[in-house]
Amino acid sequence: MKRTEQYSDQIARLYPSKKVKTDDGQRILTQSITFQVTDDCNLACLYCYQGHKGKNRMSFETAKKFFDLVVSGEKGFKSYINPEKSPGLVVDFIGGEPFLEIELIDQICTYIMDKLIELDHPWAMKTMFSICSNGVLYRDEKVQAFLRKWANRLSFSVTIDGNKELHDSCRVFPDGGPSYDIAVDAASDWMKRGNHMGSKITIAPGNISFLYDAIKHMVDLGYDEINANCVYEKGWTPVHATVLYDQMKRISDYFLEQNFDFERDFFCSLYNEDFFQPKDPDDLQSWCGGVGNSMIACDPQGRIFPCIRYMESSLNGEQEPYSIGDVDNGIGCTECYKCRINCMAKIDRRTQSTDECFYCPIAAGCSNCSGYDYQVNGTPDSKATYICIMHKARALGNLYFWNKYYRKNNMSKRMKNYVPDEWALEIISESELNMLKELERED
């Protein structure tokens, strides 16, 4: 399926000699460092995983200390992130709402590029900045100046949860006011200027019935790359799974009517013909980039974490923050931090999974967040499985779409059904299951 070239893919294409593998054989082309410039936000989205927000703001001095350690490799950083291990670098700015600290972000970007050029560092030509915003401050003069200044080195997106009804059901101001019109204005303006705008639809129990309308609306807005995912948090039921399947059927029929070419011209993350089958037992790659030392994040106080989901603002008081260091003392500067780093480095799909999960017949494409795993289970080495029923529904929705797509385009291949009948019948009727089996049948 076509999608806009991702930065790691671009690095692989432009620098084929840099296809680095780690000691355990995993291929790493880019690593991410994240600056949480603030944990404050001007929205109060109902599904936000950051339920413990404050008014904390990162200082420029803290930001400099963090990047200086990243680029020097001192105080434990070299073993965690370095240009030999990671030829490309993604610098992510996150909140809260990152544009609340746009002047700070601009300072940090300038410092990073000046530092890399001064050192003639390998990352100087292979660093990308990334920001995902709610769009509220997009029209601010300082934000506009920043976007113009860094447009050629910036991956920028505004979160729009599809149509107005779906978006405004969850993405609201603290007083309950809607934010859709503001977000669409920002996204539309950015795209009108010829820039790529990524999409992000967050599917939660409260908005799942709007999914078809949301996806169709994204197409109407001009998106040909649509990313949509179900939240990992608890709350999903078989009823929600049935709704997801029904919504995906409607979306599938719409895509087929529009004759979208999924090989070259269109991408929707809900659909993937390589997922929903068993995984090779030798494939131990964890879904989550928060384990295996592939990303690193700094909070406003200068504490360092495997990713933002391990920070105080994300854990909602359910676990203590899972810090692995700080900007003054580096990574692994205490026995506790060393233990956490060693733990994270050893986590893989086998260690995280029960036998039932590891040998699941539709394990391919089943996602998890290790930070959320830690939040609910007290360890990042044990998968939370609240999303399981939705993965099953998504598998059934893919069977419907792909086998209709193959038939419509006179293709001989078929997507094979690996969903056990008893799982399917929790979600759809027996007649519906028989219809899917008939679609799967080769003529």
Secondary structure as GFF3:
##gff-version 3
##sequence-region A 1 443
A	DSSP	alpha_helix	7	14	.	.	.	ID=ss1
A	DSSP	three_ten_helix	16	18	.	.	.	ID=ss2
A	DSSP	beta_strand	20	21	.	.	.	ID=ss3
A	DSSP	beta_strand	27	28	.	.	.	ID=ss4
A	DSSP	beta_strand	30	36	.	.	.	ID=ss5
A	DSSP	alpha_helix	60	72	.	.	.	ID=ss6
A	DSSP	beta_strand	88	94	.	.	.	ID=ss7
A	DSSP	three_ten_helix	98	101	.	.	.	ID=ss8
A	DSSP	alpha_helix	102	118	.	.	.	ID=ss9
A	DSSP	three_ten_helix	122	125	.	.	.	ID=ss10
A	DSSP	beta_strand	127	133	.	.	.	ID=ss11
A	DSSP	alpha_helix	141	150	.	.	.	ID=ss12
A	DSSP	three_ten_helix	151	153	.	.	.	ID=ss13
A	DSSP	beta_strand	154	158	.	.	.	ID=ss14
A	DSSP	alpha_helix	164	170	.	.	.	ID=ss15
A	DSSP	alpha_helix	180	192	.	.	.	ID=ss16
A	DSSP	beta_strand	201	203	.	.	.	ID=ss17
A	DSSP	three_ten_helix	208	210	.	.	.	ID=ss18
A	DSSP	alpha_helix	211	220	.	.	.	ID=ss19
A	DSSP	beta_strand	225	226	.	.	.	ID=ss20
A	DSSP	beta_strand	228	230	.	.	.	ID=ss21
A	DSSP	alpha_helix	238	258	.	.	.	ID=ss22
A	DSSP	beta_strand	267	268	.	.	.	ID=ss23
A	DSSP	beta_strand	295	298	.	.	.	ID=ss24
A	DSSP	beta_strand	303	305	.	.	.	ID=ss25
A	DSSP	three_ten_helix	308	310	.	.	.	ID=ss26
A	DSSP	alpha_helix	312	315	.	.	.	ID=ss27
A	DSSP	beta_strand	325	326	.	.	.	ID=ss28
A	DSSP	beta_strand	330	331	.	.	.	ID=ss29
A	DSSP	alpha_helix	335	346	.	.	.	ID=ss30
A	DSSP	alpha_helix	349	352	.	.	.	ID=ss31
A	DSSP	alpha_helix	355	358	.	.	.	ID=ss32
A	DSSP	alpha_helix	370	377	.	.	.	ID=ss33
A	DSSP	alpha_helix	388	408	.	.	.	ID=ss34
A	DSSP	alpha_helix	421	424	.	.	.	ID=ss35
A	DSSP	alpha_helix	430	440	.	.	.	ID=ss36
###
